[in-house]
Amino acid sequence: MTSISKIILSSTLVAVVAMTFFSAVYAQSKSDQMTNPLLQKSTLQYQSPPFDIIKDEHFAPAFDLSMAIHDKEIAKIADNPATPSFENTVLELDICGTDLTRATSVFYNLTGANTNPTLQAIDEKYAPIFSAHSDKIYLNSKLYNRIKAIDLNALKDEDKKLTQYYLQQFELAGANLTEANKEKMKKINEELATLSTVYSNKLLLARKNGAVLFDTAAELDGLSEAELAAAKDKAKEANHEGKYLIGLQNTTQQPLLSSLKNRATREKLFKASWNRAEKNDDGDTRTTLEQMAKLRLQKAQLMGKKSFAEWRLQDQMAQKPAAAMDLLAKIATPAVAKAKEEAKEIQNLIDAQKGGFKLAPWDWDFYAEQVRKAKYDLDESQIKPYFEIKSVLENGVFFAAKTMYGITFKERKDFPVYNPDVKVYEVFDNDGTSIAIYYLDFYTRDNKSGGAWMNNFVSQSHYLKQKPVIVNVYNFAKPVDGNPSLISFDDVTTMFHEFGHTLHGLFANQNYPSLSGTSVPRDYVEFPSQINEHAALDPAVLKNYAIHYKAKEVITKALINKIQKAETFNKGYQVTELLAASTLDMAWHSVEKESDFKPTLTFETEALQKYGLLVTEVPTRYHTPYFAHIWGGGYSAGYYAYTWSKTLDYNAFDWMQAHGGMTRANCERFRKYILSVGNSVDLNKAFKAFIGHDMQIEPYLRISGLVEKK
């Protein structure tokens, strides 16, 4: 046998081996597709996730295969020899990656609401992989050039809007960069994705480890029997039988501080909250977030922008950091002045009681409750028994939705869920048509991230013939030993707020998923949810859900009047702590030179001092080390959005009040111009069409009580 023959035989053998290998991989892929529930269109109503058969081990293979499929779909679009058109480029881009979307939508809700070490490990592994996958798409010059070649003037309505959307997304991602800079961008994005996941996992650990253990019930004087029982039960779960454990929520202030009579206990709980993620242990987030801040600056400067905030705000309502900071500054001055007035009132009360100490952050909520009682004859313990969680949901949130929009809800117990506490409802429109499936996850768990949120498992799309499947996640204390789950009025407001996001998703009426429902700018997305908060105080709604859990008596008109009159109480504090957090976020992301970054705690103090928001008695709503919104979530350089959206909200609510209130007619108008349009229209024009003028600051200052009403 000649050497040439040996080479041919060798090549043939390699080819056979290769073919055998790839055939095996292909067969395995086909097998995965047949057996992995994440790689198949769910047969449940509206493609709701089959949680009964989804296992942790399904995620990694689903990610691998769905990304490979997506890669092929993208290559086919980019390499299409036909002249670029909306149909063969933009539309194809928007509807591809179905398997990947299905798998990640389930995964990320689980990592937030019901995580475990396996899911956390998968999250850390795939964060940079997903980042690279996204870069492969948005830094693809062929794909970008095809979109650029489409004549926008020949398009209209959603087709035009979707094309503009993708052009902007490609340019924001760096599609215009040189190949060398694209590689730098990919590396930065991978590092940021990894660090964001590391941060979230560290913070979850910090929150869990930050729980405060107390030896006796006497230390917790002021808590209700149900709250004590919950603390005792939590201690038992943590192997501290006979003691009491108070877990932390994600905000600086903790809900129980308003009830705890023992000042040393209050201080201990507050400091546990404040210091949770700066203990030089595995839950310390400072090094991680400092690295992220620097990488974000590098990313922005690679894109030719001075700061990350300048880059980030290009597709937002504010558009420029200066516009966002201008709004914050205009509200900050009267808010801080109001907070100082409130602090003086509280200090006067402490002095009158011969407390002998200066007001500290851990005292504020406890004494503010007493001031509220003195000024309005109202305290939290007086009204909390009226806010039983199931009644608030069904007789409040659902009742308001029916009154305002005509929609109704039917509990469905035939749907599998990812945790036994989760409930499922089918939603019907005002004409009786079934429009959505709605999941609800009420109670706090050690494996659940703090806060409250809304997510889509399935996004609405007429083109894809999809109806929305939505989840709301909360962190309320779970009732124990047959006790009712009673919540504060702030928690009631949170329920109405998050359901406002759900309404935005329910009423989506778009052809394409990327423009559907809540897929709008960050500084607009909170607007529809904030409007829904006002329904909580509507007298007809309030008396329908505020029913005393023991006496079964409807809340009295006198008590309703007290709650309404007290609505602007403590607003100086509330707005100041929010503005402090918003300003912190913008300060971290407005740095233009890496040398201007300082250690976390120093940077925070100097930033708050610079903008006049370092008010000793009013701590920032989120201390930098546990500011999950901006380091582990999507609100980097965007936390100001709550204030921007609230300004839109107060403008819209002001219009409603001038036209008869939250009537069915006004709410249907709101549905038409705001809730149903998603991101398919110019949102500034949609807002103006609703109320007849552009956003103004005066309604915010007046309705929130920061200035005297004329």
Protein Blocks (a to p, Z undefined) as FASTA:
>chain_A
ZZklmmmmmmmmmmmmmmmmmmmmmmmmmmmmmmmmklcccfbehhiacfklmcfklmmm
mmmmmmmmmmmmmmmmmmombdcdfklmmmmmmmgoklmmmmmmmmmmmmmmogcfklmm
mmmmmmmmmmmmmmmmmmmmklmmmmmmpcfklpgcjllmmmmmmmmmmmmnopmpcfkl
mmmmmmmmmmmmmmmmmmmmmmmmmmmmmpccdfbfklmgoiafklmmmmmmmmmmnopg
hiacddddfbfbdfklmmmmblklmmmmmmmmmmmmmnopaklcklmmmmmmmmmmmmmm
mnopabfklmmmmmgmnlpaklmmmmmmmmmmmmmmmmmmmmmmmmmmmmmnonopacdf
klmmmmmmmmmmmmnopafklmmmmmcfklmmmmmmmmmmmmmnopacdddfkbccfbfk
bccdddddfkopafbdcdddfbgcfkbcehjddddfbdcdfklopacdddddddddcdee
hiacdddfklmmmmmmmmmmmmmmmmgccfblklgojlccfklmmmmmmmmmmmmmgmkl
mmmmmccfklopacdfklmmmmmmmmmgoklmmmmmmmmmmmmmmmmmmcfbfklpccfk
lmmmmmmmmnopacfklccfbafklmmklmmmmkgoklmmmmmmmmmmmmmmmmmmmnop
aafklmmmmmmmmmmnmmmbcfklmmmmmnopacdfklmmmmnopaccZZ
